[in-house]
Amino acid sequence: MFDLDHFKSVNDTHGHAGGDAVLRHFSIVLNEHCPAPITVGRYGGEEFIVIIPDCDLYEPIHLAETIVAAVQQTPFVMQDHAVSITVSAGIAYAHHHPAETVFKQADIALYEAKTQGRNQYRLYQS
């Protein structure tokens, strides 16, 4: 699960049209790094979910590292200036758990990434 850091300030500073443009930009970054069979979707607000079927634990960790770095290193150009954004991520590894449980675990890990300073990922630890 990915969440754009301080997204409210983007909307407050650049308006909802600016926020929508940043969301589209982040969607492009996600899709560039998530080839099939990986599924990407907007989970709500500025949260996105990435589902990687049949993988080991290394793959989602590597993907989260890559996306967090790509977002930080790629400022979004809006009109005549660049907007720097960062993203936090929470990873849950599904061991045949229902999707709802995995989403809750990813959300817990995401919250930990946010409270530990943002612009990073955390792995859910039971």
TORFIKE-738105 format. One record per atom (N, C-alpha, C, O): x, y, z; residue number from 1; residue in three letters; atom name. Coordinates in Angstrom, 1 decimal. Atoms other than C-alpha are relative to their C-alpha. Layout:
TORFIKE-738105
NODE;px;py;pz;resi;resn;name
NODE;X;Y;Z;NUM;ala;CA
...
end
This chain:
TORFIKE-738105
NODE;px;py;pz;resi;resn;name
NODE;0.8;-1.2;0.0;1;met;N
NODE;0.0;0.0;0.0;1;met;CA
NODE;0.9;1.2;0.0;1;met;C
NODE;1.8;1.3;0.8;1;met;O
NODE;-0.8;-1.2;0.1;2;phe;N
NODE;1.4;3.4;-1.0;2;phe;CA
NODE;-0.9;1.2;0.3;2;phe;C
NODE;-2.1;1.2;0.1;2;phe;O
NODE;0.8;-1.2;-0.3;3;asp;N
NODE;0.3;6.8;0.3;3;asp;CA
NODE;0.9;1.2;-0.2;3;asp;C
NODE;2.0;1.3;0.3;3;asp;O
NODE;-0.8;-1.2;0.2;4;leu;N
NODE;1.5;10.2;-0.9;4;leu;CA
NODE;0.1;0.8;1.3;4;leu;C
NODE;-0.9;1.1;1.9;4;leu;O
NODE;-0.2;-0.7;-1.3;5;asp;N
NODE;3.1;12.1;2.0;5;asp;CA
NODE;-0.4;1.5;-0.2;5;asp;C
NODE;-0.2;2.1;-1.2;5;asp;O
NODE;0.4;-1.5;-0.1;6;his;N
NODE;1.6;15.5;3.0;6;his;CA
NODE;-0.8;0.4;-1.3;6;his;C
NODE;-0.7;1.5;-1.7;6;his;O
NODE;0.8;-0.3;1.2;7;phe;N
NODE;-0.9;15.3;0.1;7;phe;CA
NODE;-0.9;1.2;0.2;7;phe;C
NODE;-1.2;1.9;-0.8;7;phe;O
NODE;1.0;-1.1;-0.3;8;lys;N
NODE;-3.3;17.7;1.8;8;lys;CA
NODE;0.7;1.3;-0.4;8;lys;C
NODE;0.0;2.3;-0.9;8;lys;O
NODE;-0.7;-1.2;0.3;9;ser;N
NODE;-0.6;20.4;1.4;9;ser;CA
NODE;0.1;0.3;-1.5;9;ser;C
NODE;0.1;1.4;-1.9;9;ser;O
NODE;0.0;-0.2;1.4;10;val;N
NODE;-0.5;19.8;-2.3;10;val;CA
NODE;-1.3;0.6;-0.5;10;val;C
NODE;-1.4;1.5;-1.2;10;val;O
NODE;1.3;-0.5;0.3;11;asn;N
NODE;-4.2;20.3;-2.6;11;asn;CA
NODE;-0.2;1.5;0.5;11;asn;C
NODE;-0.7;2.3;-0.2;11;asn;O
NODE;0.2;-1.4;-0.6;12;asp;N
NODE;-4.1;23.4;-0.3;12;asp;CA
NODE;0.8;1.0;-0.8;12;asp;C
NODE;0.4;2.1;-0.9;12;asp;O
NODE;-0.9;-1.0;0.8;13;thr;N
NODE;-1.2;25.0;-2.3;13;thr;CA
NODE;-0.4;0.1;-1.4;13;thr;C
NODE;-0.4;1.2;-2.0;13;thr;O
NODE;0.2;0.0;1.4;14;his;N
NODE;-2.1;24.0;-5.8;14;his;CA
NODE;-1.4;-0.3;-0.5;14;his;C
NODE;-1.7;-0.4;-1.7;14;his;O
NODE;1.4;0.3;0.3;15;gly;N
NODE;-5.8;23.3;-5.6;15;gly;CA
NODE;-0.3;-1.4;-0.4;15;gly;C
NODE;0.7;-2.2;-0.5;15;gly;O
NODE;0.4;1.4;0.3;16;his;N
NODE;-7.7;20.1;-6.4;16;his;CA
NODE;0.5;-0.4;-1.4;16;his;C
NODE;0.8;-1.6;-1.6;16;his;O
NODE;-0.5;0.4;1.4;17;ala;N
NODE;-6.7;20.2;-10.1;17;ala;CA
NODE;1.5;-0.3;0.1;17;ala;C
NODE;2.0;-1.2;-0.5;17;ala;O
NODE;-1.4;0.3;-0.2;18;gly;N
NODE;-3.0;20.3;-9.0;18;gly;CA
NODE;0.1;-1.3;0.7;18;gly;C
NODE;1.0;-2.1;0.3;18;gly;O
NODE;0.0;1.3;-0.7;19;gly;N
NODE;-3.7;17.4;-6.6;19;gly;CA
NODE;-0.3;-1.1;-0.9;19;gly;C
NODE;0.4;-2.2;-0.9;19;gly;O
NODE;0.3;1.1;1.0;20;asp;N
NODE;-5.3;15.4;-9.4;20;asp;CA
NODE;1.2;-0.2;-0.9;20;asp;C
NODE;1.4;-1.4;-1.3;20;asp;O
NODE;-1.1;0.1;0.9;21;ala;N
NODE;-2.3;16.1;-11.6;21;ala;CA
NODE;1.1;-0.8;0.7;21;ala;C
NODE;1.8;-1.6;0.0;21;ala;O
NODE;-1.1;0.7;-0.7;22;val;N
NODE;0.1;14.8;-8.9;22;val;CA
NODE;-0.5;-1.5;0.1;22;val;C
NODE;0.4;-2.4;0.0;22;val;O
NODE;0.5;1.4;0.0;23;leu;N
NODE;-2.1;11.7;-8.5;23;leu;CA
NODE;0.2;-0.7;-1.3;23;leu;C
NODE;0.6;-1.9;-1.3;23;leu;O
NODE;-0.3;0.6;1.3;24;arg;N
NODE;-1.9;11.0;-12.2;24;arg;CA
NODE;1.5;-0.2;-0.2;24;arg;C
NODE;1.8;-1.3;-0.8;24;arg;O
NODE;-1.5;0.2;0.1;25;his;N
NODE;1.9;11.5;-12.1;25;his;CA
NODE;0.4;-1.2;0.8;25;his;C
NODE;1.2;-2.0;0.3;25;his;O
NODE;-0.4;1.2;-0.8;26;phe;N
NODE;2.2;9.0;-9.3;26;phe;CA
NODE;-0.5;-1.3;-0.6;26;phe;C
NODE;0.2;-2.3;-0.6;26;phe;O
NODE;0.5;1.2;0.7;27;ser;N
NODE;0.0;6.6;-11.2;27;ser;CA
NODE;0.9;-0.5;-1.1;27;ser;C
NODE;1.1;-1.7;-1.4;27;ser;O
NODE;-1.0;0.3;1.0;28;ile;N
NODE;2.4;6.8;-14.1;28;ile;CA
NODE;1.2;-0.7;0.5;28;ile;C
NODE;1.7;-1.6;0.0;28;ile;O
NODE;-1.2;0.6;-0.6;29;val;N
NODE;5.4;6.1;-11.9;29;val;CA
NODE;-0.3;-1.4;0.4;29;val;C
NODE;0.5;-2.3;0.2;29;val;O
NODE;0.3;1.3;-0.4;30;leu;N
NODE;3.6;3.1;-10.4;30;leu;CA
NODE;-0.1;-1.0;-1.2;30;leu;C
NODE;0.5;-2.0;-1.2;30;leu;O
NODE;0.2;0.9;1.2;31;asn;N
NODE;2.6;1.7;-13.8;31;asn;CA
NODE;1.3;-0.3;-0.7;31;asn;C
NODE;1.5;-1.3;-1.3;31;asn;O
NODE;-1.3;0.3;0.6;32;glu;N
NODE;6.1;2.1;-15.1;32;glu;CA
NODE;0.8;-1.1;0.7;32;glu;C
NODE;1.7;-1.7;0.1;32;glu;O
NODE;-0.8;1.0;-0.8;33;his;N
NODE;7.5;-0.1;-12.3;33;his;CA
NODE;-0.8;-1.2;0.3;33;his;C
NODE;-0.3;-2.1;1.0;33;his;O
NODE;0.9;1.2;-0.3;34;cys;N
NODE;4.6;-2.6;-12.1;34;cys;CA
NODE;-0.5;-0.7;-1.2;34;cys;C
NODE;-1.7;-0.5;-1.5;34;cys;O
NODE;0.5;0.7;1.2;35;pro;N
NODE;4.4;-4.8;-15.2;35;pro;CA
NODE;-0.9;-1.1;0.4;35;pro;C
NODE;-0.9;-1.6;1.6;35;pro;O
NODE;0.9;1.1;-0.2;36;ala;N
NODE;1.8;-7.5;-15.5;36;ala;CA
NODE;0.9;-1.2;0.4;36;ala;C
NODE;2.0;-1.3;-0.1;36;ala;O
NODE;1.3;0.1;-0.6;37;pro;N
NODE;0.9;-9.6;-13.6;37;pro;CA
NODE;-0.3;0.8;1.2;37;pro;C
NODE;-1.3;0.6;1.9;37;pro;O
NODE;0.2;-0.8;-1.2;38;ile;N
NODE;1.2;-7.0;-10.9;38;ile;CA
NODE;-1.2;0.9;-0.3;38;ile;C
NODE;-1.4;1.4;-1.4;38;ile;O
NODE;1.2;-0.8;0.1;39;thr;N
NODE;-2.1;-5.2;-10.3;39;thr;CA
NODE;0.2;1.3;0.8;39;thr;C
NODE;0.6;1.2;2.0;39;thr;O
NODE;-0.1;-1.3;-0.7;40;val;N
NODE;-2.2;-1.5;-9.4;40;val;CA
NODE;-1.4;0.6;0.0;40;val;C
NODE;-2.1;0.6;-1.0;40;val;O
NODE;1.2;-0.7;0.0;41;gly;N
NODE;-5.2;0.4;-8.2;41;gly;CA
NODE;0.0;1.1;1.1;41;gly;C
NODE;0.8;1.1;2.0;41;gly;O
NODE;0.2;-1.1;-1.0;42;arg;N
NODE;-6.3;3.5;-6.3;42;arg;CA
NODE;-0.9;-0.6;1.1;42;arg;C
NODE;-2.0;-1.1;0.8;42;arg;O
NODE;0.7;0.6;-1.2;43;tyr;N
NODE;-7.4;2.4;-2.8;43;tyr;CA
NODE;-1.0;1.1;0.6;43;tyr;C
NODE;-1.9;0.7;1.2;43;tyr;O
NODE;0.8;-1.1;-0.6;44;gly;N
NODE;-8.9;5.8;-1.8;44;gly;CA
NODE;0.9;1.2;0.2;44;gly;C
NODE;2.0;1.1;0.7;44;gly;O
NODE;-0.8;-1.2;-0.2;45;gly;N
NODE;-7.8;9.4;-1.6;45;gly;CA
NODE;1.3;0.0;-0.7;45;gly;C
NODE;1.3;-0.1;-1.9;45;gly;O
NODE;-1.3;0.1;0.6;46;glu;N
NODE;-4.1;9.4;-2.1;46;glu;CA
NODE;0.7;-1.3;0.3;46;glu;C
NODE;1.9;-1.4;0.2;46;glu;O
NODE;-0.6;1.4;-0.3;47;glu;N
NODE;-3.6;5.7;-1.3;47;glu;CA
NODE;-0.2;-0.9;-1.2;47;glu;C
NODE;-1.2;-0.8;-1.9;47;glu;O
NODE;0.0;0.9;1.1;48;phe;N
NODE;-2.8;3.1;-3.9;48;phe;CA
NODE;0.4;-1.4;0.5;48;phe;C
NODE;1.2;-1.5;1.5;48;phe;O
NODE;-0.3;1.4;-0.4;49;ile;N
NODE;-2.6;-0.7;-3.6;49;ile;CA
NODE;0.7;-0.6;-1.2;49;ile;C
NODE;0.3;-0.4;-2.3;49;ile;O
NODE;-0.7;0.7;1.0;50;val;N
NODE;-0.2;-2.9;-5.5;50;val;CA
NODE;-0.1;-1.5;0.5;50;val;C
NODE;0.3;-1.8;1.6;50;val;O
NODE;0.2;1.5;-0.3;51;ile;N
NODE;-0.9;-6.7;-5.6;51;ile;CA
NODE;1.0;-0.7;-0.9;51;ile;C
NODE;0.9;-0.6;-2.2;51;ile;O
NODE;-1.0;0.8;0.8;52;ile;N
NODE;2.0;-9.0;-6.7;52;ile;CA
NODE;-0.3;-1.4;0.3;52;ile;C
NODE;0.0;-1.9;1.4;52;ile;O
NODE;0.4;1.4;-0.2;53;pro;N
NODE;0.7;-12.5;-7.2;53;pro;CA
NODE;1.3;-0.9;0.0;53;pro;C
NODE;2.3;-0.7;-0.7;53;pro;O
NODE;-1.0;1.1;0.0;54;asp;N
NODE;2.9;-15.6;-6.5;54;asp;CA
NODE;1.4;0.6;0.1;54;asp;C
NODE;2.2;0.3;-0.9;54;asp;O
NODE;-1.3;-0.5;-0.2;55;cys;N
NODE;6.0;-13.8;-5.2;55;cys;CA
NODE;0.6;-0.4;1.3;55;cys;C
NODE;-0.1;-0.8;2.2;55;cys;O
NODE;-0.7;0.2;-1.3;56;asp;N
NODE;8.6;-14.2;-2.5;56;asp;CA
NODE;0.0;1.4;0.7;56;asp;C
NODE;-0.5;2.3;0.1;56;asp;O
NODE;0.0;-1.3;-0.7;57;leu;N
NODE;9.0;-11.5;0.1;57;leu;CA
NODE;0.9;1.0;-0.5;57;leu;C
NODE;0.7;2.2;-0.4;57;leu;O
NODE;-1.0;-1.0;0.5;58;tyr;N
NODE;12.0;-9.9;-1.6;58;tyr;CA
NODE;-0.7;0.9;-1.1;58;tyr;C
NODE;-0.4;2.1;-1.1;58;tyr;O
NODE;0.6;-0.8;1.1;59;glu;N
NODE;9.9;-8.8;-4.6;59;glu;CA
NODE;-0.8;1.2;0.4;59;glu;C
NODE;-0.5;2.3;-0.1;59;glu;O
NODE;0.7;-1.2;-0.4;60;pro;N
NODE;7.5;-6.4;-2.8;60;pro;CA
NODE;0.9;1.0;0.7;60;pro;C
NODE;0.7;2.2;0.6;60;pro;O
NODE;-1.0;-0.9;-0.7;61;ile;N
NODE;10.4;-5.0;-0.7;61;ile;CA
NODE;0.8;0.7;-1.0;61;ile;C
NODE;0.9;1.9;-0.9;61;ile;O
NODE;-0.7;-0.7;1.1;62;his;N
NODE;12.4;-4.3;-3.8;62;his;CA
NODE;-0.8;1.0;-0.8;62;his;C
NODE;-0.4;2.1;-1.1;62;his;O
NODE;0.9;-0.9;0.8;63;leu;N
NODE;9.4;-2.8;-5.6;63;leu;CA
NODE;-0.2;1.3;0.9;63;leu;C
NODE;-0.2;2.4;0.3;63;leu;O
NODE;0.2;-1.2;-0.8;64;ala;N
NODE;8.7;-0.5;-2.6;64;ala;CA
NODE;1.2;0.9;0.1;64;ala;C
NODE;1.1;2.1;0.0;64;ala;O
NODE;-1.2;-0.8;0.0;65;glu;N
NODE;12.3;0.6;-2.4;65;glu;CA
NODE;0.2;0.8;-1.3;65;glu;C
NODE;0.5;2.0;-1.3;65;glu;O
NODE;-0.1;-0.6;1.3;66;thr;N
NODE;12.3;1.3;-6.1;66;thr;CA
NODE;-1.0;1.2;-0.2;66;thr;C
NODE;-0.6;2.3;-0.7;66;thr;O
NODE;1.0;-1.0;0.2;67;ile;N
NODE;9.1;3.3;-6.1;67;ile;CA
NODE;0.2;1.2;0.9;67;ile;C
NODE;0.0;2.4;0.5;67;ile;O
NODE;-0.3;-1.1;-0.9;68;val;N
NODE;9.9;5.3;-3.0;68;val;CA
NODE;1.1;0.9;-0.5;68;val;C
NODE;1.0;2.1;-0.5;68;val;O
NODE;-1.1;-0.7;0.6;69;ala;N
NODE;13.2;6.3;-4.6;69;ala;CA
NODE;-0.3;0.7;-1.2;69;ala;C
NODE;0.0;1.9;-1.4;69;ala;O
NODE;0.4;-0.6;1.3;70;ala;N
NODE;11.7;7.0;-8.0;70;ala;CA
NODE;-0.8;1.3;0.2;70;ala;C
NODE;-0.7;2.3;-0.5;70;ala;O
NODE;0.8;-1.2;-0.2;71;val;N
NODE;9.1;9.4;-6.6;71;val;CA
NODE;0.8;1.1;0.6;71;val;C
NODE;0.6;2.3;0.2;71;val;O
NODE;-0.8;-1.0;-0.6;72;gln;N
NODE;11.6;11.2;-4.5;72;gln;CA
NODE;0.9;0.7;-1.0;72;gln;C
NODE;1.2;1.9;-0.9;72;gln;O
NODE;-1.0;-0.5;1.0;73;gln;N
NODE;14.0;11.6;-7.4;73;gln;CA
NODE;-0.6;0.6;-1.2;73;gln;C
NODE;0.1;1.2;-2.1;73;gln;O
NODE;0.7;-0.5;1.2;74;thr;N
NODE;11.4;12.7;-9.9;74;thr;CA
NODE;-1.0;1.1;0.4;74;thr;C
NODE;-2.2;0.8;0.6;74;thr;O
NODE;0.9;-1.1;-0.3;75;pro;N
NODE;9.9;16.1;-9.1;75;pro;CA
NODE;-1.1;0.1;-1.1;75;pro;C
NODE;-0.8;-0.1;-2.3;75;pro;O
NODE;1.1;-0.2;0.9;76;phe;N
NODE;6.5;16.7;-10.7;76;phe;CA
NODE;0.0;1.4;-0.5;76;phe;C
NODE;-0.1;2.3;0.4;76;phe;O
NODE;0.0;-1.3;0.5;77;val;N
NODE;6.5;19.7;-13.0;77;val;CA
NODE;-1.5;0.4;-0.2;77;val;C
NODE;-2.2;-0.2;-1.0;77;val;O
NODE;1.3;-0.5;0.1;78;met;N
NODE;3.3;21.7;-12.6;78;met;CA
NODE;0.1;1.5;-0.5;78;met;C
NODE;0.6;2.3;0.2;78;met;O
NODE;-0.1;-1.3;0.6;79;gln;N
NODE;2.9;24.7;-14.8;79;gln;CA
NODE;1.4;0.5;-0.2;79;gln;C
NODE;2.1;-0.1;-1.0;79;gln;O
NODE;-1.4;-0.5;0.2;80;asp;N
NODE;6.2;26.6;-14.4;80;asp;CA
NODE;0.9;-0.4;1.1;80;asp;C
NODE;2.0;0.2;1.2;80;asp;O
NODE;-0.9;0.3;-1.2;81;his;N
NODE;7.6;25.0;-11.2;81;his;CA
NODE;-0.1;-1.5;0.3;81;his;C
NODE;-1.1;-2.1;0.0;81;his;O
NODE;0.0;1.4;-0.4;82;ala;N
NODE;8.5;21.6;-9.8;82;ala;CA
NODE;-0.6;-0.1;1.4;82;ala;C
NODE;-0.4;0.7;2.3;82;ala;O
NODE;0.5;0.3;-1.3;83;val;N
NODE;6.6;20.1;-6.9;83;val;CA
NODE;0.6;-1.3;0.4;83;val;C
NODE;0.5;-2.4;-0.2;83;val;O
NODE;-0.7;1.2;-0.6;84;ser;N
NODE;8.6;17.6;-4.8;84;ser;CA
NODE;-1.1;-0.7;0.8;84;ser;C
NODE;-1.7;-0.2;1.7;84;ser;O
NODE;0.9;0.8;-0.8;85;ile;N
NODE;6.5;14.8;-3.5;85;ile;CA
NODE;0.8;-1.3;0.5;85;ile;C
NODE;1.8;-1.7;-0.1;85;ile;O
NODE;-0.5;1.2;-0.4;86;thr;N
NODE;7.4;11.7;-1.5;86;thr;CA
NODE;-1.2;-1.0;0.3;86;thr;C
NODE;-2.3;-0.5;0.4;86;thr;O
NODE;1.0;1.0;-0.2;87;val;N
NODE;5.6;8.5;-0.8;87;val;CA
NODE;0.4;-1.0;1.1;87;val;C
NODE;1.6;-1.3;1.2;87;val;O
NODE;-0.3;1.1;-1.0;88;ser;N
NODE;5.4;6.0;2.1;88;ser;CA
NODE;-0.7;-1.3;-0.4;88;ser;C
NODE;-1.7;-1.2;-1.1;88;ser;O
NODE;0.6;1.3;0.4;89;ala;N
NODE;4.6;2.3;1.7;89;ala;CA
NODE;-0.1;-0.9;1.2;89;ala;C
NODE;0.8;-0.9;2.1;89;ala;O
NODE;0.2;1.1;-1.0;90;gly;N
NODE;3.3;-0.5;3.9;90;gly;CA
NODE;-0.1;-1.3;-0.8;90;gly;C
NODE;-0.8;-1.4;-1.7;90;gly;O
NODE;0.0;1.3;0.7;91;ile;N
NODE;4.0;-4.1;2.9;91;ile;CA
NODE;-0.6;-1.1;0.9;91;ile;C
NODE;-0.2;-1.2;2.1;91;ile;O
NODE;0.5;1.1;-0.7;92;ala;N
NODE;2.0;-7.1;3.9;92;ala;CA
NODE;0.2;-1.2;-0.9;92;ala;C
NODE;-0.1;-1.1;-2.1;92;ala;O
NODE;-0.2;1.2;0.8;93;tyr;N
NODE;2.9;-10.6;2.7;93;tyr;CA
NODE;-1.1;-1.0;0.3;93;tyr;C
NODE;-1.2;-1.5;1.5;93;tyr;O
NODE;1.2;0.8;-0.2;94;ala;N
NODE;-0.2;-12.7;2.2;94;ala;CA
NODE;0.4;-1.5;0.1;94;ala;C
NODE;0.8;-2.1;-0.9;94;ala;O
NODE;-0.2;1.5;-0.1;95;his;N
NODE;0.2;-16.3;3.5;95;his;CA
NODE;-1.4;-0.6;0.0;95;his;C
NODE;-1.9;-1.2;1.0;95;his;O
NODE;1.3;0.6;0.2;96;his;N
NODE;-3.2;-17.3;2.2;96;his;CA
NODE;-1.0;0.7;0.9;96;his;C
NODE;-2.0;0.0;1.4;96;his;O
NODE;1.0;-0.8;-0.8;97;his;N
NODE;-5.0;-14.6;4.3;97;his;CA
NODE;-1.0;0.6;-0.9;97;his;C
NODE;-0.7;0.8;-2.1;97;his;O
NODE;1.0;-0.7;0.8;98;pro;N
NODE;-8.2;-13.0;3.1;98;pro;CA
NODE;0.5;1.4;-0.4;98;pro;C
NODE;1.3;2.0;0.4;98;pro;O
NODE;-0.5;-1.3;0.4;99;ala;N
NODE;-7.6;-9.8;1.2;99;ala;CA
NODE;-0.2;1.1;1.0;99;ala;C
NODE;0.6;2.0;1.2;99;ala;O
NODE;0.3;-1.0;-1.0;100;glu;N
NODE;-9.3;-7.7;3.9;100;glu;CA
NODE;1.1;0.0;1.1;100;glu;C
NODE;1.5;1.1;1.6;100;glu;O
NODE;-1.0;0.1;-1.0;101;thr;N
NODE;-6.7;-9.0;6.4;101;thr;CA
NODE;1.3;0.6;-0.5;101;thr;C
NODE;2.0;1.3;0.2;101;thr;O
NODE;-1.2;-0.4;0.6;102;val;N
NODE;-3.8;-8.3;4.1;102;val;CA
NODE;0.0;1.5;-0.1;102;val;C
NODE;1.0;2.2;0.2;102;val;O
NODE;0.1;-1.5;0.2;103;phe;N
NODE;-5.0;-4.7;3.4;103;phe;CA
NODE;0.1;0.6;1.4;103;phe;C
NODE;0.8;1.7;1.5;103;phe;O
NODE;-0.2;-0.5;-1.3;104;lys;N
NODE;-5.3;-4.1;7.2;104;lys;CA
NODE;1.5;-0.1;0.4;104;lys;C
NODE;2.0;0.9;1.0;104;lys;O
NODE;-1.4;0.1;-0.4;105;gln;N
NODE;-1.8;-5.4;7.7;105;gln;CA
NODE;0.9;1.0;-0.7;105;gln;C
NODE;1.8;1.6;-0.2;105;gln;O
NODE;-0.8;-1.0;0.8;106;ala;N
NODE;-0.4;-3.2;4.9;106;ala;CA
NODE;-0.3;1.4;0.5;106;ala;C
NODE;0.6;2.2;0.6;106;ala;O
NODE;0.3;-1.3;-0.6;107;asp;N
NODE;-2.2;-0.2;6.4;107;asp;CA
NODE;0.7;0.2;1.3;107;asp;C
NODE;1.2;1.3;1.6;107;asp;O
NODE;-0.8;-0.1;-1.3;108;ile;N
NODE;-0.6;-0.9;9.8;108;ile;CA
NODE;1.5;0.3;-0.3;108;ile;C
NODE;2.1;1.2;0.3;108;ile;O
NODE;-1.4;-0.2;0.3;109;ala;N
NODE;2.8;-1.1;8.2;109;ala;CA
NODE;0.2;1.4;-0.6;109;ala;C
NODE;1.2;2.1;-0.4;109;ala;O
NODE;-0.1;-1.3;0.6;110;leu;N
NODE;2.1;2.1;6.2;110;leu;CA
NODE;-0.1;1.1;1.1;110;leu;C
NODE;0.7;2.0;1.0;110;leu;O
NODE;0.1;-0.9;-1.1;111;tyr;N
NODE;1.1;3.9;9.4;111;tyr;CA
NODE;1.4;0.1;0.7;111;tyr;C
NODE;1.8;1.2;1.1;111;tyr;O
NODE;-1.3;0.0;-0.6;112;glu;N
NODE;4.4;2.9;10.9;112;glu;CA
NODE;1.1;0.7;-0.9;112;glu;C
NODE;1.9;1.5;-0.3;112;glu;O
NODE;-0.9;-0.7;0.8;113;ala;N
NODE;6.3;4.2;7.9;113;ala;CA
NODE;-0.2;1.5;0.1;113;ala;C
NODE;0.7;2.3;0.1;113;ala;O
NODE;0.3;-1.4;-0.2;114;lys;N
NODE;4.5;7.5;8.3;114;lys;CA
NODE;0.5;0.6;1.3;114;lys;C
NODE;1.1;1.6;1.4;114;lys;O
NODE;-0.4;-0.5;-1.3;115;thr;N
NODE;5.2;7.8;12.0;115;thr;CA
NODE;1.5;0.0;0.2;115;thr;C
NODE;2.0;0.6;1.1;115;thr;O
NODE;-1.5;0.1;-0.1;116;gln;N
NODE;8.9;6.9;11.5;116;gln;CA
NODE;0.7;1.0;-0.9;116;gln;C
NODE;1.9;1.0;-1.1;116;gln;O
NODE;-0.6;-1.1;0.8;117;gly;N
NODE;9.4;9.9;9.2;117;gly;CA
NODE;-0.4;0.1;-1.4;117;gly;C
NODE;0.0;1.1;-2.1;117;gly;O
NODE;0.5;-0.1;1.4;118;arg;N
NODE;7.7;9.2;5.9;118;arg;CA
NODE;1.1;-0.3;-1.0;118;arg;C
NODE;2.3;-0.5;-0.7;118;arg;O
NODE;-0.9;0.2;1.1;119;asn;N
NODE;9.4;8.7;2.5;119;asn;CA
NODE;0.8;-1.3;0.2;119;asn;C
NODE;2.0;-1.4;0.0;119;asn;O
NODE;-0.6;1.3;-0.2;120;gln;N
NODE;10.1;5.0;3.3;120;gln;CA
NODE;-1.1;-1.1;0.0;120;gln;C
NODE;-2.2;-0.8;-0.2;120;gln;O
NODE;1.0;1.1;-0.1;121;tyr;N
NODE;8.5;1.6;3.5;121;tyr;CA
NODE;0.2;-0.7;1.3;121;tyr;C
NODE;1.3;-0.7;1.9;121;tyr;O
NODE;-0.1;0.8;-1.2;122;arg;N
NODE;7.8;-0.7;6.4;122;arg;CA
NODE;-0.7;-1.3;-0.4;122;arg;C
NODE;-1.7;-1.4;-1.1;122;arg;O
NODE;0.6;1.4;0.2;123;leu;N
NODE;7.0;-4.5;6.4;123;leu;CA
NODE;-0.8;-0.3;1.2;123;leu;C
NODE;-0.4;-0.1;2.4;123;leu;O
NODE;0.9;0.4;-1.1;124;tyr;N
NODE;4.1;-5.7;8.5;124;tyr;CA
NODE;0.7;-1.1;0.8;124;tyr;C
NODE;1.1;-2.1;0.3;124;tyr;O
NODE;-0.6;1.0;-0.9;125;gln;N
NODE;5.4;-7.6;11.5;125;gln;CA
NODE;-1.1;-0.4;1.0;125;gln;C
NODE;-1.6;0.5;1.8;125;gln;O
NODE;1.0;0.4;-1.0;126;ser;N
NODE;2.9;-9.7;13.5;126;ser;CA
NODE;0.5;-0.2;1.4;126;ser;C
NODE;-0.3;-0.5;2.3;126;ser;O
end
